[in-house]
Amino acid sequence: MQGEAMTKRKRGWNYFEACRANLTPEAKRNSRIFTVWCLGWALSFVGAAWLLKNETITAAPLTWLVALVPTVIGLLLIRSYMRFFRSADELMQKVHLEALAFGIGAGFLFMTGYSLFERIGAPAMSVSDPVGVIAIAWVLGQLLAMRRYS
C-alpha cells in the first residue's frame, strides 16, 4: 500500500509529461506553438503595460498601437489554442474542456464574490486580477482532470 501511494505521488508530478506523451505529433506541434503564443502575449502585455504606465510613449496614435499589439497577439493565441484543441484526441479535449469550465467558474466566483467585498471596504479590484485567477484555475483544472483520467 505504501509503495502504491509513493508511485501515485511520484506520478502526480508528471501529469503534464504524461499528458504530452499521449498527444499525437500534430497535437504536440500545436501545443508548442500555443506555448510560444502564450509567452509572446504575456511579454507583449507586460511590455505594453509598462510603456503606457511610465508614459514612455505619449503620441496618441502610438499609444493606441502599443495597446493594440497584445490584443492582436491574443487573437492569434486563441487561434493557436483552437488549433491545438481540435488536433487533440477526445480524452485530451475532455481534460481541457473540464479545465476551462473550472477556470471560468473560478473566475466568475472570484469576480462576483470580490465585488461584494469591495462594497464593504476591500480595495478595488483591477481588471487583470480575475485574469490571473482564471489562468491559475485553468492550470489547476488541467491537473485535476488529468489526475482523474490517468
N, C-alpha and C positions, 0 to 999 in steps of 0.2 A: 504494500500500500504506500509506504513512504517513498519507494523508488518511483512508483507511478506518479505521485504528486510532484516529485523532483522533475520528472520528464515533462509533465504538463507545464510546470513553471518555466523550465528552460525553453519549451516550445512557445510559451507566451511572448517571449521577447523576439521571436522570429515570425510573427504574423505577417508583417509586410514582406519579408523574404519569401515566406510560403505563398503569399498572395501573388507575388511577381512570378514565382516558379510555375504557377498554374496558368499564366497568361499565354495566349498564342503569340507567335513572333510579331504579328501585326499589332496586337494589343500592347505588347511590350514597347514597341516603337512609339505608338501613340501615347503611352504613359510617359515615356521620356520627353516627348515633345510637350505634353501638358505640363510637366515639371519645369521645363525651360520657360514656358509662357508664364507660369506662376512666379518664378523668380524675376522674370522681366517685368511683370506687372508690379510686384512688390517694390522692386528698385525704382521703377518709374513713379510709383505713387509716393514713396518716401522722398525721392528727389524733387518731385513737383511740389509736395507739401513744404519742403524746406525752402525751395526757391520762392514760393508765394508768401510763406510766413516771414521770411527775412527781407522781403521786398527787394530781392536781388534783381528782379526784372520788373520794371514799372510801366513800360509801354503797354497800353491796353490790348492791342492785338496779340502781342507775345504772351501776355498773362493768360489769355484765353487759349492760346495754343498749348502752353505748358499744362493747363488744366485739362485739356482735351487728350493729350498723349496717353495718360493712364487709362482713360475711358476706351480709346481705340484698342489699346493693348488688351484691356479687359474683355472686349468683344472677341478678339482673336483667342484669348484664353478660354472663353466659353465655347467657342467653336472647336477648339482642340479637345476640350473635355467631352463634348458631344461625340466627337470622332472616336475618342478612346472608349466611351461608354458603349457606342454602337459596335465596336470591334471586340468587346469583351464577351465571354461566354455568359450563359444565363445565370450561373451562380455568382459570378463577379458583378453582373448587373444588379442582382438581388442585394448583394452586400452594399453596393454603392447607393442603391435606392433607399435601403434602410438607414444608411449613414446620412444621406441628405434629409430624410424625414426627421431623424434625431437632431441634426444640426439646425434645421429650420424651426423645429418645435422648441428647441432650447433657446434660440434667438428670439422667437416670439414671446416666450415666457419671460425672458430677461427684459425685453423692451417694455412689455405691459406691466410687469411687476415693478421694474425700477421707476416707471412713471408714477406709480403710487408713492414710492419712497421720496421722489422729488417733491411731491405735494406736502410732505411732512418735514421738509428741510434738507434732504440729501442734495449734494451738489448736482448741477445739471449734467446730463449725460451728453457726451459727444456723439455725433453720428457714427463715428468709426468704432465706438465701443461695442455695439451689437455685432459688428462685422467680425471682431476678434472672438466673441463668444460663439458665433455661428461656425467659424473656421475650426476652433478648438473642439467644439461639439461634433463637427463633421468627422474629424480625425478620430475622436473617441468612438463615434458611431461605427466607423470602419473597423476599429479594433474589436468592439463588442460583436459586430456581425461576423467578422472573420473567426472570432473565438466560437461563436455559436455554431457556425457551419463547418468548422475544421475538425 
